Amino acid sequence: MNPCDLVRSSAEHVVRHAELVTINDAAIERVVASLDDVAEIAAGSFDRELHYWDSEQPDAVAQYLLVVDALNFCFWPDESEDLQYEHLAGGLRRSLLADPSALDASRLAVIDGPMLRSLLRWPRPLPLEEERARLLREVGEVLLQLYGGLAANLVRAAQGSGVELVRLVLAAFPGFRDCCVYGGRQLHFYKRAQIFVGDLWGCFQGSGLGRLSGIPQLTMFADYRVPVVLRELGILSYSQPLAAAVDDRQQLPAGGFEEVEIRASTIVAVERLRAALLARVEAEGRGVEVSQLCSVKIDWWLWEQGERSMHQHRPHHRTLTIYY
Ligand SMILES: Nc1nc2c(c(CN[C@H]3C=C[C@H](O)[C@@H]3O)cn2[C@@H]2O[C@H](COP(=O)(O)O)[C@@H](O)[C@H]2O)c(=O)[nH]1
């Protein structure tokens, strides 16, 4: 079982039956044609400034990235609405710099809500705080049971295969098993399991613990920011009732048709965007390293657009979830 293929086939199944979200292929062609330089996407890089990075401490970097991606979800219910990914990544970075043992598995295994809040250096209750603490305890306990307390041992167990690492993360941690049932069929999205692999590969720039094969097999990471960007680009269109609900900031139930169609259409749209980008590179005979034109880098390119323009863009969809 290749977990990335399961994600792709799940998303394609939903898109075949979707009634609330449409992918506009003409818009995909238009966006690709309008790009000044496709190489910019292939050259995209992981944001090492925002994250903890120490070339002398690769095991600490791996531990940090697993903790980040165990908590990398659902920032929007914050009462002042200003909690974002950067606060998670930056708060954990500062805590680890101040105390190298801050993310030891034995510490994670006993963390509670208030302790998590201080680990992230967040001044008020976190959205889904108790659930975040439970998910972090799960990571600590399983790392102690199976991997000597080290995320780096989990990474090494994959023996350099990115897809195998996704599989090992799913096998180890129930909290990463981002699935649902849609019309009697199990769907797989695996956003946080895949983004952990993408973050390792990106942070280590494809070397050391980030030397992972099969990165082009990963799909984009089905979050709530990238669908907004695709909608603003005209690549995704919502039915009028869905558009009204999203623009009105109404909550969409987890596993409901609305949420599932948004997530699945986002995955398929990025796959189609990638195919169109590769076709342009082929046509232009440009010297772009096609293995770098992967869904991971297209995702980063779209996500960073969403971060930059979030106050100009229409609202993202709101689903209370632990998966993204
Ligand atoms: N598809 C996709 N979703 C991503 C990321 C990231 C962080 N990636 C950084 C790490 C390495 C690279 O350098 C990236 O800069 C977070 N998220 C998701 O976004 C949402 C948070 O949004 P906001 O509330 O605005 O902070 C939430 O669902 C979160 O899970 C990504 O890369 N791709």
The ligand as a Tripos MOL2 file, in Angstrom:
@<TRIPOS>MOLECULE
LIG
   33    36     1     0     0
SMALL
NO_CHARGES

@<TRIPOS>ATOM
      1 N1         -0.5070   23.2850    2.1140 N.pl3     1 LIG1
      2 C1          0.2730   23.7610    3.0960 C.ar      1 LIG1
      3 N2         -0.2840   24.0470    4.2780 N.ar      1 LIG1
      4 C2          0.5320   24.5190    5.2520 C.ar      1 LIG1
      5 C3          1.8920   24.7360    5.0840 C.ar      1 LIG1
      6 C4          2.3650   25.2450    6.3290 C.ar      1 LIG1
      7 C5          3.7400   25.6690    6.7070 C.3       1 LIG1
      8 N3          4.7120   25.3270    5.7350 N.3       1 LIG1
      9 C6          5.9800   25.9780    5.8030 C.3       1 LIG1
     10 C7          6.9480   24.9970    6.2050 C.2       1 LIG1
     11 C8          7.8390   24.7830    5.2130 C.2       1 LIG1
     12 C9          7.6880   25.7440    4.1620 C.3       1 LIG1
     13 O1          8.7650   26.6440    4.2150 O.3       1 LIG1
     14 C10         6.4140   26.4510    4.4490 C.3       1 LIG1
     15 O2          6.6360   27.8210    4.5550 O.3       1 LIG1
     16 C11         1.2880   25.3150    7.1810 C.ar      1 LIG1
     17 N4          0.2060   24.8720    6.5030 N.ar      1 LIG1
     18 C12        -1.1970   24.8550    6.8830 C.3       1 LIG1
     19 O3         -1.7110   26.1630    6.5990 O.3       1 LIG1
     20 C13        -2.7270   26.4770    7.5540 C.3       1 LIG1
     21 C14        -2.2170   27.6020    8.4270 C.3       1 LIG1
     22 O4         -2.3510   28.7600    7.7240 O.3       1 LIG1
     23 P1         -2.2510   30.1100    8.5670 P.3       1 LIG1
     24 O5         -3.4690   30.1050    9.5160 O.co2     1 LIG1
     25 O6         -2.2930   31.1800    7.5220 O.co2     1 LIG1
     26 O7         -0.9510   30.0640    9.3590 O.co2     1 LIG1
     27 C15        -2.9110   25.2410    8.4170 C.3       1 LIG1
     28 O8         -3.8540   24.3820    7.8160 O.3       1 LIG1
     29 C16        -1.5230   24.6230    8.3380 C.3       1 LIG1
     30 O9         -1.5530   23.2450    8.6200 O.3       1 LIG1
     31 C17         2.4630   24.4360    3.8160 C.ar      1 LIG1
     32 O10         3.6830   24.5770    3.5420 O.2       1 LIG1
     33 N5          1.5950   23.9530    2.8610 N.ar      1 LIG1
@<TRIPOS>BOND
     1     1     2 1
     2     2     3 ar
     3     2    33 ar
     4     3     4 ar
     5     4     5 ar
     6     4    17 ar
     7     5     6 ar
     8     5    31 ar
     9     6     7 1
    10     6    16 ar
    11     7     8 1
    12     8     9 1
    13     9    10 1
    14     9    14 1
    15    10    11 2
    16    11    12 1
    17    12    13 1
    18    12    14 1
    19    14    15 1
    20    16    17 ar
    21    17    18 1
    22    18    19 1
    23    18    29 1
    24    19    20 1
    25    20    21 1
    26    20    27 1
    27    21    22 1
    28    22    23 1
    29    23    24 2
    30    23    25 1
    31    23    26 1
    32    27    28 1
    33    27    29 1
    34    29    30 1
    35    31    32 2
    36    31    33 ar
@<TRIPOS>SUBSTRUCTURE
     1 LIG1         1 GROUP 0 **** ****
